[in-house]
Amino acid sequence: MPEEKAKKNDRHVTKTEQVMDTGYAWIVLLGSVIINLLGVGSLKSFGVLYTEMLDHFSAGSGNTAWIGSITWFLLHVLAPLANCLCRRYTFRLVSLVGGIMVGCGYFLSGFVTRIELMYLTFTIIGIGYSLSYVSSVIIISFYFKQRRTLANGVMVSAGGVSALTFPSLYRFLIDKYGLSQAFWVIGAFVSNICVASCLFREPNKPPQSNNAEARIEESISDENQKKCCNALKLKFNLLKNSRFTLLVMAFTICSFGHITNYILIPAHIKTLGYSNTYITIGVSIIGGGELIGRIAVGWFADLNIIQKKYIFVVCMFIGGVFALISPLFGTFTFMAVYAGVVAAFPASFLALISVLAIERVGMENFPAAFSIIFVFMSISSLVSQPIAGWMADYYGSWYPAFILTGITLICSGVILLLEPVVIRYGMGKTYPLENVDNELASRVNEAYVHDRKEGNLNKTDKVDETHLPK
């Protein structure tokens, strides 16, 4: 009987690993890359449109900033709904509908003459972005395991490619056709999200197993995949996990500084008196920095040389320091350097969201954890850019916004550094601070040894070290 169970597990592992990190997984990654290239990349190039709309509507820096912040807010806050729809229907259909909404939103924006109506059209765009983006992110985690960090890094860096090229395209379209007609061309272009969505294929869900590794990485059952009402019930009990709660707090605060930079950099360059060409270059540098930084961070994180949370902390500290010293400089040269630094380091946190969340809650809880993270990030996404704009209107300078950005980035890194302290006092017993992680790892190993004795494992099973607390 144990031999038959072992053979069954061997067959199961072979079948499951066929779709992980190989074969059609790379086609799915290609679809996700294109969606990020067209969708998220166009959001990151919003700075060019923002500086143009400042003059077009004359509504002030803060009020104009609502246009972009609404889109970012909807992208994040609707993650649970998008997750629900992906379970109820398919990743392909949800992403396809999202692409249609994005294209329609940009097309309608070309007819808008009042800023209040622009809020409405960009609401449609934000909903479409959320549906397509969330679909592309979640499906990747079902197709990649060993190269999950690298896959996520490649996917989110696609936004950097378009952020590198889209600003020049936007500038060309605005100069040649005007703002209104430029929206029409942009809408037609980003509608190719629909084409990329057709590359998605529903991932195979492995059945329930007594395997210890499978319990860590068990996919959601087919029955729950079809129950939309259950999907909308966010597992807020995951916040009882102190490590996950700290991660949510860090991402929420980090998101404030990250999203602010997309209007902070181009608007400040304009305030310094530089032409639209320099504004376009500044926004393009952000894209180039993200392209290089996220792939590099994803590759380095997969080497497991240091813990992934420390990679996040270092990136936040570097970006925070540069933001705090920015008032000491008033040249385009420094702003170009700043744009590259904040893109290569703080912005790379998006490549770490999935892997850090899975390390803390497991694959079976990842979709719910992903939704919770995005709901909290939506709060900072909504207020970050308007607050920066209002500060600029009040003080007559963008430097106070730079200081606030630096503080938020550094605080997000400090939060994860507090993880050992929080774990120490949240385990019900008191352990020496340096032994906290060893104690948690010991508990996982004890469970593994127990399953080995009970015959629930076969010779190919092993503890996945990425899930052991460091």
Stockholm file with secondary structure:
# STOCKHOLM 1.0

chainA/1-470         MPEEKAKKNDRHVTKTEQVMDTGYAWIVLLGSVIINLLGVGSLKSFGVLYTEMLDHFSAGSGNTAWIGSITWFLLHVLAPLANCLCRRYTFRLVSLVGGIMVGCGYFLSGFVTRIELMYLTFTIIGIGYSLSYVSSVIIISFYFKQRRTLANGVMVSAGGVSALTFPSLYRFLIDKYGLSQAFWVIGAFVSNICVASCLFREPNKPPQSNNAEARIEESISDENQKKCCNALKLKFNLLKNSRFTLLVMAFTICSFGHITNYILIPAHIKTLGYSNTYITIGVSIIGGGELIGRIAVGWFADLNIIQKKYIFVVCMFIGGVFALISPLFGTFTFMAVYAGVVAAFPASFLALISVLAIERVGMENFPAAFSIIFVFMSISSLVSQPIAGWMADYYGSWYPAFILTGITLICSGVILLLEPVVIRYGMGKTYPLENVDNELASRVNEAYVHDRKEGNLNKTDKVDETHLPK
#=GR chainA/1-470 SS CHHHHHHHHHHHHHHHHTTSSSTTHHHHHHHHHHHIIIIIHHHHTHHHHHHHHHHHHCCCHHHHHHHHHHHHHHHHHTHHHHHHHHHHSCHHHHHHHHHHHHHHHHHHHTTCCSHHHHHHHHHHHHHHHHHHHHHHHHHHHHHCSTTHHHHHHHHHHHHHHHHHHHHHHHHHHHHHHCHHHHHHHHHHHHTTHHHHHTTCCCCCCCCCCCCHHHHHHCCCCHHHHTCHHHHHSCCGGGGGSHHHHHHHHHHHHHHHHHHHHHHHHHHHHHHTTCCHHHHHHHHHHHHHHHHHHHHHHHHHHHTTSSCHHHHHHHHHHHHHHHHHHGGGCCSHHHHHHHHHHHHHTGGGGGGTHHHHHHHHHCGGGHHHHHHHHHHHHHHHHHHHHHHHHHHHHHHSSSHHHHHHHHHHHHHHHHHHHTHHHHHHHHSSSCCCGGGHHHHHHHHHHHHHHHHHHTTCCCTTCCCCGGGSCC
#=GC SS_cons         CHHHHHHHHHHHHHHHHTTSSSTTHHHHHHHHHHHIIIIIHHHHTHHHHHHHHHHHHCCCHHHHHHHHHHHHHHHHHTHHHHHHHHHHSCHHHHHHHHHHHHHHHHHHHTTCCSHHHHHHHHHHHHHHHHHHHHHHHHHHHHHCSTTHHHHHHHHHHHHHHHHHHHHHHHHHHHHHHCHHHHHHHHHHHHTTHHHHHTTCCCCCCCCCCCCHHHHHHCCCCHHHHTCHHHHHSCCGGGGGSHHHHHHHHHHHHHHHHHHHHHHHHHHHHHHTTCCHHHHHHHHHHHHHHHHHHHHHHHHHHHTTSSCHHHHHHHHHHHHHHHHHHGGGCCSHHHHHHHHHHHHHTGGGGGGTHHHHHHHHHCGGGHHHHHHHHHHHHHHHHHHHHHHHHHHHHHHSSSHHHHHHHHHHHHHHHHHHHTHHHHHHHHSSSCCCGGGHHHHHHHHHHHHHHHHHHTTCCCTTCCCCGGGSCC
//
